[in-house]
Each structure stands twice: as C-alpha cells, then as structure tokens.
Amino acid sequence: MGMTRTSDISMSDLLQLVVDENASDLHLAVAAPPVLRIHGQLQPLDADPLRPEDTERLMKSITSEDHLHKVREQGGTDFGFGFGDVARFRVSVFKQKGYIGIVLRQIPSKLLTLEEIGLPPQVKDLLFKPRGLILVTGPTGSGKTTTLASMMNIINEERDCHIITIEDPIEYYHTHKRSVVTQREIGVDVPSFKEALRRGLRQDPDVILVGEMRDLETMEAAITAAETGHLVFATLHTTGAARTVDRIVDAFPTDQQEQIRTQLSSSVEAVISQLLLVRADKPGRVAAFEFMQATSSIRSLIRDNKTFRITSDIQTGARWGMMTLDAHLLALYERGYIRYEDLITKCQDPEEVINKAQQIAAAAAKKK
C-alpha cells in the first residue's frame, strides 16, 4: 500500500481496502497503525500509528449525531452502515484509556446456499415447518448471522409468508421475493427485543427471527411465539445442543424451570451450533457444526432434565443428518482442513477426541 501518513487516510480509503483485500474486520486504535483481519490473521498496514485526533476524525466521518451522543454518554455504541453499494459494515465504537477505538466488521453481501455453508441437507426441511423454535448458536464471529440470513433467504425465495426480523443492528438487507420481509432494528425501530417480539406478534408473522435471546423476557416471548404457531429463529452464545438447552432453562427461576423444560421440549425443532476455524490447507476459514434435530427421544430428555444424554442421541441420529461438534471437528481434521491444536481446543470432550485423533494418525501411518 505504501501509505505512511495516517493523517491523509480517509475512512473510505480504508473501507475500500477492506473490500479489496476481502478482510473480515478493520481495527482502529490509538498508537497503532490500522489493522486488517484477513482469513483470521491480523495484518497491520504499513502506516504511521494513529493519533487520538485520527481515530476521532475517522469515527466522526461515519457516525451519526445520535451515536456520537451515545459514545459521549455511555462510552460506546454499535451500528450498521452501508459503504455505497459495495459493502455493509457493523461498527463498534468504544472509548479505551480515554481515546476512541473503532472496530468495523464487513458483512458479506452474498448469501450462501446451505451446501456452501456446509450444513447437512436435512436443515432445509426445517425451514418449511409451520411452527417451532430453531436455535443457531456459537461464539461471536462464528458466522451465525450468515447462516440465519441464508436460511431467511431460502424461506423468502420458496415460501409465501411474512417474515419479521428483529436485529441489533440489521446486517443483511432482504428484499421481498415470494415472502414479505419486515426488518426492525433495536434502538431505531423498536426499543428492545422483548418489546419487538410482543409487538411483532400483532403483525401477522409466519416466521420471526430474533437476533439474540439476551434475557429472560425475550426467551419467554420466543418460546411462546413458537408454541402459538410461528416458526422462530434465535441465536445464543452457547456451544453445543445440550449446553444451549441448559442455558435457556437455567435463565429461569427454579420454580419455573420444569414448566420451561416442558415448553421447550415441545417447541424446539433443532439446535445448530457452529464455530469458524482457520483452514490448515489453504487461506480462508471453515465452519464446524453440531446439528441436533428434536426427535421424540430428545424431546423427552429435555422434558425429564436429562440433557447430558442429548449428545449420545445426536451420535446415533445420523439418519436425521445429526452430527456432534466433535465428530465434525474430527472429520475436518482427518481431511487436513484444520490443525490439531484447533481440534483439541475447540472440541467438547478433549479426552475422547485425543483418542480418536490418535487412531486417525495410526491409520494414516499404516496406509503409508
């Protein structure tokens, strides 16, 4: 790039660079040059360290009055914005050590098919269910938003229904195709997830996407909506199906937990957990999934508080396309797509996985 004078760099130069380099994130912090994240690795630009006035200027060039006020009052803010027709970004502005820091994440504009994401074909059938709860879970930056947007797009193209999305911020823009899509942004169109859900039920939706189940009221509203004839999609920051069920149940007071287990056991249709890992064989990243479909056996495990047995049900549920995270990680490792360290640090049951990895290594050695 050969740009050295940071004071000359404009935000649009930086954003253009993010798009050209296909970077996922751009980090702007005082006392460091701008940094791009490309295929999971951080790469500083060949430029002077940013000064406080640089990050201030870069922030002001993209931040509305409203959000500037939030930075002053609350020390930070999040919003989404479009960079012309080229790309959309999710922006997080925050104060650190009294200075402004900014992280921008590029939101891919191309929606993928489920095959391209790497999900089993059975996932598509879920999108045609009349009601129920479908949970997409995983840590921040694991591609949940992309998976959900791709699912919404399939429903939009193949079903005629009313889809309401409640997001913070809106990331992918959906146009009306066969379906009608209403997208509402927290803080812009509606104050909170629970309020948006409550009001949303009066807007005759068939499908509801709740960006995040952050609190008890939102969880309650989402489960009720799923029970009353809506197909509800929601995300949680959990890994694995069993932990996801526990996380929801544990959010409720003890005297309500049994009732929630019963409601959850009848309304949940599937849990999809995902992780994104740096590829070992070529630049880029690869997704690992756990996929649980609610069979009658799994429903009774949820109802009877035996979530610890869900994983073994998933292991035997291959005919429904089910697969545990560990099995998928091992398969990716066996194909040489991911590194051994990632396999061991990201799996749920390291002891078991180390054993299996040794068997894979032994089998490979025999073949040689």
Contacts in CASP RR format, 6 or more apart in sequence:
PFRMAT RR
TARGET T0000
AUTHOR 0000-0000-0000
METHOD contacts of the structure
MODEL  1
MGMTRTSDISMSDLLQLVVDENASDLHLAVAAPPVLRIHGQLQPLDADPL
RPEDTERLMKSITSEDHLHKVREQGGTDFGFGFGDVARFRVSVFKQKGYI
GIVLRQIPSKLLTLEEIGLPPQVKDLLFKPRGLILVTGPTGSGKTTTLAS
MMNIINEERDCHIITIEDPIEYYHTHKRSVVTQREIGVDVPSFKEALRRG
LRQDPDVILVGEMRDLETMEAAITAAETGHLVFATLHTTGAARTVDRIVD
AFPTDQQEQIRTQLSSSVEAVISQLLLVRADKPGRVAAFEFMQATSSIRS
LIRDNKTFRITSDIQTGARWGMMTLDAHLLALYERGYIRYEDLITKCQDP
EEVINKAQQIAAAAAKKK
1 17 0 8 1.000
1 45 0 8 1.000
1 46 0 8 1.000
1 47 0 8 1.000
2 46 0 8 1.000
2 47 0 8 1.000
3 9 0 8 1.000
3 13 0 8 1.000
3 45 0 8 1.000
3 46 0 8 1.000
3 47 0 8 1.000
4 46 0 8 1.000
4 47 0 8 1.000
4 48 0 8 1.000
5 47 0 8 1.000
5 48 0 8 1.000
6 33 0 8 1.000
6 34 0 8 1.000
6 47 0 8 1.000
6 48 0 8 1.000
6 49 0 8 1.000
6 50 0 8 1.000
6 51 0 8 1.000
6 54 0 8 1.000
7 48 0 8 1.000
7 51 0 8 1.000
7 54 0 8 1.000
9 34 0 8 1.000
9 47 0 8 1.000
9 54 0 8 1.000
9 58 0 8 1.000
10 58 0 8 1.000
10 61 0 8 1.000
11 58 0 8 1.000
11 61 0 8 1.000
11 62 0 8 1.000
12 83 0 8 1.000
14 26 0 8 1.000
14 28 0 8 1.000
14 34 0 8 1.000
14 58 0 8 1.000
15 26 0 8 1.000
15 83 0 8 1.000
15 86 0 8 1.000
15 87 0 8 1.000
15 89 0 8 1.000
15 104 0 8 1.000
16 86 0 8 1.000
17 23 0 8 1.000
17 36 0 8 1.000
17 45 0 8 1.000
18 26 0 8 1.000
18 36 0 8 1.000
18 87 0 8 1.000
18 104 0 8 1.000
18 106 0 8 1.000
19 83 0 8 1.000
19 86 0 8 1.000
19 87 0 8 1.000
19 106 0 8 1.000
21 36 0 8 1.000
21 38 0 8 1.000
22 38 0 8 1.000
23 36 0 8 1.000
23 37 0 8 1.000
23 38 0 8 1.000
23 43 0 8 1.000
23 106 0 8 1.000
24 37 0 8 1.000
24 38 0 8 1.000
24 39 0 8 1.000
24 40 0 8 1.000
24 105 0 8 1.000
24 106 0 8 1.000
25 36 0 8 1.000
25 37 0 8 1.000
25 103 0 8 1.000
25 104 0 8 1.000
25 105 0 8 1.000
25 106 0 8 1.000
26 34 0 8 1.000
26 35 0 8 1.000
26 36 0 8 1.000
26 37 0 8 1.000
26 102 0 8 1.000
26 103 0 8 1.000
26 104 0 8 1.000
26 106 0 8 1.000
27 34 0 8 1.000
27 35 0 8 1.000
27 36 0 8 1.000
27 37 0 8 1.000
27 42 0 8 1.000
27 102 0 8 1.000
27 103 0 8 1.000
28 34 0 8 1.000
28 35 0 8 1.000
28 50 0 8 1.000
28 54 0 8 1.000
28 55 0 8 1.000
28 58 0 8 1.000
28 59 0 8 1.000
28 101 0 8 1.000
28 102 0 8 1.000
28 103 0 8 1.000
28 104 0 8 1.000
29 35 0 8 1.000
29 50 0 8 1.000
29 55 0 8 1.000
29 96 0 8 1.000
29 99 0 8 1.000
29 101 0 8 1.000
29 102 0 8 1.000
30 49 0 8 1.000
30 50 0 8 1.000
30 51 0 8 1.000
30 52 0 8 1.000
30 54 0 8 1.000
30 55 0 8 1.000
30 97 0 8 1.000
30 99 0 8 1.000
30 100 0 8 1.000
30 101 0 8 1.000
31 49 0 8 1.000
31 50 0 8 1.000
32 44 0 8 1.000
32 49 0 8 1.000
32 50 0 8 1.000
33 44 0 8 1.000
33 45 0 8 1.000
33 46 0 8 1.000
33 47 0 8 1.000
33 48 0 8 1.000
33 49 0 8 1.000
33 50 0 8 1.000
34 44 0 8 1.000
34 45 0 8 1.000
34 47 0 8 1.000
34 50 0 8 1.000
35 42 0 8 1.000
35 43 0 8 1.000
35 44 0 8 1.000
35 45 0 8 1.000
36 42 0 8 1.000
36 43 0 8 1.000
36 45 0 8 1.000
37 43 0 8 1.000
39 278 0 8 1.000
39 279 0 8 1.000
39 283 0 8 1.000
39 284 0 8 1.000
39 285 0 8 1.000
40 278 0 8 1.000
40 284 0 8 1.000
40 285 0 8 1.000
41 278 0 8 1.000
50 58 0 8 1.000
52 99 0 8 1.000
52 100 0 8 1.000
55 99 0 8 1.000
55 100 0 8 1.000
55 101 0 8 1.000
55 102 0 8 1.000
56 100 0 8 1.000
58 102 0 8 1.000
59 71 0 8 1.000
59 93 0 8 1.000
59 100 0 8 1.000
59 101 0 8 1.000
59 102 0 8 1.000
60 68 0 8 1.000
62 81 0 8 1.000
62 91 0 8 1.000
63 71 0 8 1.000
63 77 0 8 1.000
63 79 0 8 1.000
63 91 0 8 1.000
63 93 0 8 1.000
64 79 0 8 1.000
67 77 0 8 1.000
67 79 0 8 1.000
67 93 0 8 1.000
70 76 0 8 1.000
70 77 0 8 1.000
71 77 0 8 1.000
71 93 0 8 1.000
71 94 0 8 1.000
71 95 0 8 1.000
71 100 0 8 1.000
75 94 0 8 1.000
75 95 0 8 1.000
76 92 0 8 1.000
76 93 0 8 1.000
76 94 0 8 1.000
76 95 0 8 1.000
77 92 0 8 1.000
77 93 0 8 1.000
78 90 0 8 1.000
78 91 0 8 1.000
78 92 0 8 1.000
78 93 0 8 1.000
78 168 0 8 1.000
78 169 0 8 1.000
79 90 0 8 1.000
79 91 0 8 1.000
79 169 0 8 1.000
80 88 0 8 1.000
80 89 0 8 1.000
80 90 0 8 1.000
80 91 0 8 1.000
80 169 0 8 1.000
80 170 0 8 1.000
80 171 0 8 1.000
81 88 0 8 1.000
81 89 0 8 1.000
81 91 0 8 1.000
82 88 0 8 1.000
82 89 0 8 1.000
83 89 0 8 1.000
87 106 0 8 1.000
87 107 0 8 1.000
87 109 0 8 1.000
88 106 0 8 1.000
88 107 0 8 1.000
88 109 0 8 1.000
88 171 0 8 1.000
88 172 0 8 1.000
88 173 0 8 1.000
89 104 0 8 1.000
89 105 0 8 1.000
89 106 0 8 1.000
89 107 0 8 1.000
90 104 0 8 1.000
90 105 0 8 1.000
90 107 0 8 1.000
90 169 0 8 1.000
90 171 0 8 1.000
91 102 0 8 1.000
91 103 0 8 1.000
91 104 0 8 1.000
91 105 0 8 1.000
92 102 0 8 1.000
92 103 0 8 1.000
92 104 0 8 1.000
92 105 0 8 1.000
93 100 0 8 1.000
93 101 0 8 1.000
93 102 0 8 1.000
94 100 0 8 1.000
94 101 0 8 1.000
94 102 0 8 1.000
95 101 0 8 1.000
107 145 0 8 1.000
107 171 0 8 1.000
107 172 0 8 1.000
108 146 0 8 1.000
109 172 0 8 1.000
111 146 0 8 1.000
111 149 0 8 1.000
111 150 0 8 1.000
111 153 0 8 1.000
111 172 0 8 1.000
112 146 0 8 1.000
112 150 0 8 1.000
113 150 0 8 1.000
114 121 0 8 1.000
114 123 0 8 1.000
114 124 0 8 1.000
114 150 0 8 1.000
114 151 0 8 1.000
114 154 0 8 1.000
115 121 0 8 1.000
117 146 0 8 1.000
117 147 0 8 1.000
117 150 0 8 1.000
117 287 0 8 1.000
118 287 0 8 1.000
118 289 0 8 1.000
119 147 0 8 1.000
119 272 0 8 1.000
119 289 0 8 1.000
119 291 0 8 1.000
120 289 0 8 1.000
120 291 0 8 1.000
120 321 0 8 1.000
120 323 0 8 1.000
121 321 0 8 1.000
122 291 0 8 1.000
122 293 0 8 1.000
122 320 0 8 1.000
122 321 0 8 1.000
123 151 0 8 1.000
123 270 0 8 1.000
123 272 0 8 1.000
123 291 0 8 1.000
124 154 0 8 1.000
126 134 0 8 1.000
126 269 0 8 1.000
126 270 0 8 1.000
126 293 0 8 1.000
127 151 0 8 1.000
127 154 0 8 1.000
127 155 0 8 1.000
127 158 0 8 1.000
127 159 0 8 1.000
127 231 0 8 1.000
128 158 0 8 1.000
128 159 0 8 1.000
129 231 0 8 1.000
129 269 0 8 1.000
130 229 0 8 1.000
130 231 0 8 1.000
131 226 0 8 1.000
131 227 0 8 1.000
131 228 0 8 1.000
131 229 0 8 1.000
131 230 0 8 1.000
131 231 0 8 1.000
131 267 0 8 1.000
132 226 0 8 1.000
132 227 0 8 1.000
132 229 0 8 1.000
132 230 0 8 1.000
132 231 0 8 1.000
132 232 0 8 1.000
132 267 0 8 1.000
132 268 0 8 1.000
132 269 0 8 1.000
133 222 0 8 1.000
133 223 0 8 1.000
133 226 0 8 1.000
133 232 0 8 1.000
133 234 0 8 1.000
133 264 0 8 1.000
133 267 0 8 1.000
133 268 0 8 1.000
133 269 0 8 1.000
134 151 0 8 1.000
134 231 0 8 1.000
134 232 0 8 1.000
134 233 0 8 1.000
134 234 0 8 1.000
134 269 0 8 1.000
134 270 0 8 1.000
134 271 0 8 1.000
134 272 0 8 1.000
135 233 0 8 1.000
135 234 0 8 1.000
135 235 0 8 1.000
135 236 0 8 1.000
135 244 0 8 1.000
135 268 0 8 1.000
135 270 0 8 1.000
135 271 0 8 1.000
135 272 0 8 1.000
136 144 0 8 1.000
136 147 0 8 1.000
136 148 0 8 1.000
136 233 0 8 1.000
136 234 0 8 1.000
136 235 0 8 1.000
136 272 0 8 1.000
136 273 0 8 1.000
136 274 0 8 1.000
137 144 0 8 1.000
137 235 0 8 1.000
137 236 0 8 1.000
137 237 0 8 1.000
137 238 0 8 1.000
137 239 0 8 1.000
137 240 0 8 1.000
137 244 0 8 1.000
137 271 0 8 1.000
137 272 0 8 1.000
137 273 0 8 1.000
137 274 0 8 1.000
138 144 0 8 1.000
138 235 0 8 1.000
138 236 0 8 1.000
138 237 0 8 1.000
138 238 0 8 1.000
138 239 0 8 1.000
138 240 0 8 1.000
138 273 0 8 1.000
138 274 0 8 1.000
138 275 0 8 1.000
139 237 0 8 1.000
139 239 0 8 1.000
139 275 0 8 1.000
140 237 0 8 1.000
141 276 0 8 1.000
142 274 0 8 1.000
142 275 0 8 1.000
142 276 0 8 1.000
142 287 0 8 1.000
143 274 0 8 1.000
143 276 0 8 1.000
143 287 0 8 1.000
144 235 0 8 1.000
144 274 0 8 1.000
145 171 0 8 1.000
145 172 0 8 1.000
145 235 0 8 1.000
147 272 0 8 1.000
147 274 0 8 1.000
148 209 0 8 1.000
148 211 0 8 1.000
148 233 0 8 1.000
148 235 0 8 1.000
149 171 0 8 1.000
149 172 0 8 1.000
149 174 0 8 1.000
151 233 0 8 1.000
152 163 0 8 1.000
152 165 0 8 1.000
152 172 0 8 1.000
152 174 0 8 1.000
152 181 0 8 1.000
152 207 0 8 1.000
152 209 0 8 1.000
152 233 0 8 1.000
153 174 0 8 1.000
155 161 0 8 1.000
155 163 0 8 1.000
155 179 0 8 1.000
155 207 0 8 1.000
156 163 0 8 1.000
156 174 0 8 1.000
156 176 0 8 1.000
156 177 0 8 1.000
156 178 0 8 1.000
156 179 0 8 1.000
156 181 0 8 1.000
157 177 0 8 1.000
157 178 0 8 1.000
158 178 0 8 1.000
159 178 0 8 1.000
159 179 0 8 1.000
159 206 0 8 1.000
159 207 0 8 1.000
160 178 0 8 1.000
160 179 0 8 1.000
161 179 0 8 1.000
161 180 0 8 1.000
161 205 0 8 1.000
161 206 0 8 1.000
161 207 0 8 1.000
162 179 0 8 1.000
162 180 0 8 1.000
162 182 0 8 1.000
162 203 0 8 1.000
162 204 0 8 1.000
162 205 0 8 1.000
162 206 0 8 1.000
162 207 0 8 1.000
163 174 0 8 1.000
163 179 0 8 1.000
163 180 0 8 1.000
163 181 0 8 1.000
163 182 0 8 1.000
163 205 0 8 1.000
163 206 0 8 1.000
163 207 0 8 1.000
163 208 0 8 1.000
163 209 0 8 1.000
164 181 0 8 1.000
164 182 0 8 1.000
164 183 0 8 1.000
164 184 0 8 1.000
164 200 0 8 1.000
164 203 0 8 1.000
164 205 0 8 1.000
164 207 0 8 1.000
164 208 0 8 1.000
164 209 0 8 1.000
165 174 0 8 1.000
165 181 0 8 1.000
165 182 0 8 1.000
165 183 0 8 1.000
165 184 0 8 1.000
165 208 0 8 1.000
165 209 0 8 1.000
165 211 0 8 1.000
166 184 0 8 1.000
166 186 0 8 1.000
166 190 0 8 1.000
166 193 0 8 1.000
166 196 0 8 1.000
166 197 0 8 1.000
166 200 0 8 1.000
166 208 0 8 1.000
166 209 0 8 1.000
166 210 0 8 1.000
166 211 0 8 1.000
167 183 0 8 1.000
167 184 0 8 1.000
167 185 0 8 1.000
167 186 0 8 1.000
167 209 0 8 1.000
167 211 0 8 1.000
168 185 0 8 1.000
168 186 0 8 1.000
168 187 0 8 1.000
168 193 0 8 1.000
168 211 0 8 1.000
168 212 0 8 1.000
169 185 0 8 1.000
169 186 0 8 1.000
169 188 0 8 1.000
170 183 0 8 1.000
170 185 0 8 1.000
173 183 0 8 1.000
174 181 0 8 1.000
174 183 0 8 1.000
175 181 0 8 1.000
179 207 0 8 1.000
182 203 0 8 1.000
182 205 0 8 1.000
184 190 0 8 1.000
184 196 0 8 1.000
186 192 0 8 1.000
186 193 0 8 1.000
186 196 0 8 1.000
189 196 0 8 1.000
190 196 0 8 1.000
190 199 0 8 1.000
192 218 0 8 1.000
193 210 0 8 1.000
193 211 0 8 1.000
193 212 0 8 1.000
193 213 0 8 1.000
193 214 0 8 1.000
193 215 0 8 1.000
193 218 0 8 1.000
193 221 0 8 1.000
194 215 0 8 1.000
194 217 0 8 1.000
194 218 0 8 1.000
194 221 0 8 1.000
197 208 0 8 1.000
197 210 0 8 1.000
197 218 0 8 1.000
197 221 0 8 1.000
197 222 0 8 1.000
197 225 0 8 1.000
198 221 0 8 1.000
200 208 0 8 1.000
201 225 0 8 1.000
201 228 0 8 1.000
201 230 0 8 1.000
205 230 0 8 1.000
206 230 0 8 1.000
206 231 0 8 1.000
207 230 0 8 1.000
207 231 0 8 1.000
207 232 0 8 1.000
207 233 0 8 1.000
208 222 0 8 1.000
208 225 0 8 1.000
208 230 0 8 1.000
208 231 0 8 1.000
208 232 0 8 1.000
208 233 0 8 1.000
209 232 0 8 1.000
209 233 0 8 1.000
209 234 0 8 1.000
210 218 0 8 1.000
210 222 0 8 1.000
210 232 0 8 1.000
210 233 0 8 1.000
210 234 0 8 1.000
210 235 0 8 1.000
211 234 0 8 1.000
211 235 0 8 1.000
212 218 0 8 1.000
212 234 0 8 1.000
212 235 0 8 1.000
212 236 0 8 1.000
213 219 0 8 1.000
213 222 0 8 1.000
213 234 0 8 1.000
213 235 0 8 1.000
213 236 0 8 1.000
213 248 0 8 1.000
215 251 0 8 1.000
216 251 0 8 1.000
216 252 0 8 1.000
219 248 0 8 1.000
219 251 0 8 1.000
219 252 0 8 1.000
222 232 0 8 1.000
222 234 0 8 1.000
223 260 0 8 1.000
223 263 0 8 1.000
223 264 0 8 1.000
223 267 0 8 1.000
224 263 0 8 1.000
225 232 0 8 1.000
226 232 0 8 1.000
226 267 0 8 1.000
226 268 0 8 1.000
227 263 0 8 1.000
227 266 0 8 1.000
227 267 0 8 1.000
236 244 0 8 1.000
236 247 0 8 1.000
236 248 0 8 1.000
238 244 0 8 1.000
238 247 0 8 1.000
238 273 0 8 1.000
239 273 0 8 1.000
239 275 0 8 1.000
239 290 0 8 1.000
239 325 0 8 1.000
239 348 0 8 1.000
240 271 0 8 1.000
240 273 0 8 1.000
240 290 0 8 1.000
240 292 0 8 1.000
240 325 0 8 1.000
240 348 0 8 1.000
241 271 0 8 1.000
241 273 0 8 1.000
241 290 0 8 1.000
241 292 0 8 1.000
241 310 0 8 1.000
241 311 0 8 1.000
241 314 0 8 1.000
242 307 0 8 1.000
242 308 0 8 1.000
242 310 0 8 1.000
242 311 0 8 1.000
244 271 0 8 1.000
244 273 0 8 1.000
245 264 0 8 1.000
245 268 0 8 1.000
245 271 0 8 1.000
245 302 0 8 1.000
245 307 0 8 1.000
245 310 0 8 1.000
246 307 0 8 1.000
248 260 0 8 1.000
248 264 0 8 1.000
249 257 0 8 1.000
249 260 0 8 1.000
249 261 0 8 1.000
249 264 0 8 1.000
249 305 0 8 1.000
250 257 0 8 1.000
252 260 0 8 1.000
261 302 0 8 1.000
261 303 0 8 1.000
261 304 0 8 1.000
261 305 0 8 1.000
262 303 0 8 1.000
264 302 0 8 1.000
265 294 0 8 1.000
265 299 0 8 1.000
265 300 0 8 1.000
265 302 0 8 1.000
265 303 0 8 1.000
266 299 0 8 1.000
268 294 0 8 1.000
268 299 0 8 1.000
268 302 0 8 1.000
269 293 0 8 1.000
269 294 0 8 1.000
270 291 0 8 1.000
270 292 0 8 1.000
270 293 0 8 1.000
270 294 0 8 1.000
271 290 0 8 1.000
271 291 0 8 1.000
271 292 0 8 1.000
272 289 0 8 1.000
272 290 0 8 1.000
272 291 0 8 1.000
272 292 0 8 1.000
273 289 0 8 1.000
273 290 0 8 1.000
273 325 0 8 1.000
274 287 0 8 1.000
274 288 0 8 1.000
274 289 0 8 1.000
274 290 0 8 1.000
275 287 0 8 1.000
275 288 0 8 1.000
275 325 0 8 1.000
275 346 0 8 1.000
276 285 0 8 1.000
276 286 0 8 1.000
276 287 0 8 1.000
277 285 0 8 1.000
277 286 0 8 1.000
277 287 0 8 1.000
277 288 0 8 1.000
277 332 0 8 1.000
277 338 0 8 1.000
277 342 0 8 1.000
277 346 0 8 1.000
278 284 0 8 1.000
278 285 0 8 1.000
278 338 0 8 1.000
278 339 0 8 1.000
278 342 0 8 1.000
279 285 0 8 1.000
279 286 0 8 1.000
279 337 0 8 1.000
279 338 0 8 1.000
280 336 0 8 1.000
280 337 0 8 1.000
280 338 0 8 1.000
280 339 0 8 1.000
280 342 0 8 1.000
281 336 0 8 1.000
281 337 0 8 1.000
286 332 0 8 1.000
286 337 0 8 1.000
286 338 0 8 1.000
288 325 0 8 1.000
288 328 0 8 1.000
288 329 0 8 1.000
288 332 0 8 1.000
288 338 0 8 1.000
288 346 0 8 1.000
289 323 0 8 1.000
289 325 0 8 1.000
289 328 0 8 1.000
290 314 0 8 1.000
290 323 0 8 1.000
290 324 0 8 1.000
290 325 0 8 1.000
290 328 0 8 1.000
291 314 0 8 1.000
291 321 0 8 1.000
291 322 0 8 1.000
291 323 0 8 1.000
292 298 0 8 1.000
292 310 0 8 1.000
292 313 0 8 1.000
292 314 0 8 1.000
292 322 0 8 1.000
293 317 0 8 1.000
293 320 0 8 1.000
293 321 0 8 1.000
293 322 0 8 1.000
294 302 0 8 1.000
295 313 0 8 1.000
295 317 0 8 1.000
295 320 0 8 1.000
297 313 0 8 1.000
298 310 0 8 1.000
298 313 0 8 1.000
301 307 0 8 1.000
301 309 0 8 1.000
301 310 0 8 1.000
301 313 0 8 1.000
302 310 0 8 1.000
311 324 0 8 1.000
311 348 0 8 1.000
313 322 0 8 1.000
314 322 0 8 1.000
314 323 0 8 1.000
314 324 0 8 1.000
315 322 0 8 1.000
315 324 0 8 1.000
315 327 0 8 1.000
324 348 0 8 1.000
325 346 0 8 1.000
325 347 0 8 1.000
325 348 0 8 1.000
326 347 0 8 1.000
326 348 0 8 1.000
326 349 0 8 1.000
326 352 0 8 1.000
326 353 0 8 1.000
329 338 0 8 1.000
329 342 0 8 1.000
329 343 0 8 1.000
329 346 0 8 1.000
329 347 0 8 1.000
329 353 0 8 1.000
330 343 0 8 1.000
330 353 0 8 1.000
330 356 0 8 1.000
330 357 0 8 1.000
330 360 0 8 1.000
332 338 0 8 1.000
332 343 0 8 1.000
333 340 0 8 1.000
333 343 0 8 1.000
333 357 0 8 1.000
333 360 0 8 1.000
334 360 0 8 1.000
340 357 0 8 1.000
343 353 0 8 1.000
343 357 0 8 1.000
344 350 0 8 1.000
344 353 0 8 1.000
344 354 0 8 1.000
344 357 0 8 1.000
347 353 0 8 1.000
END
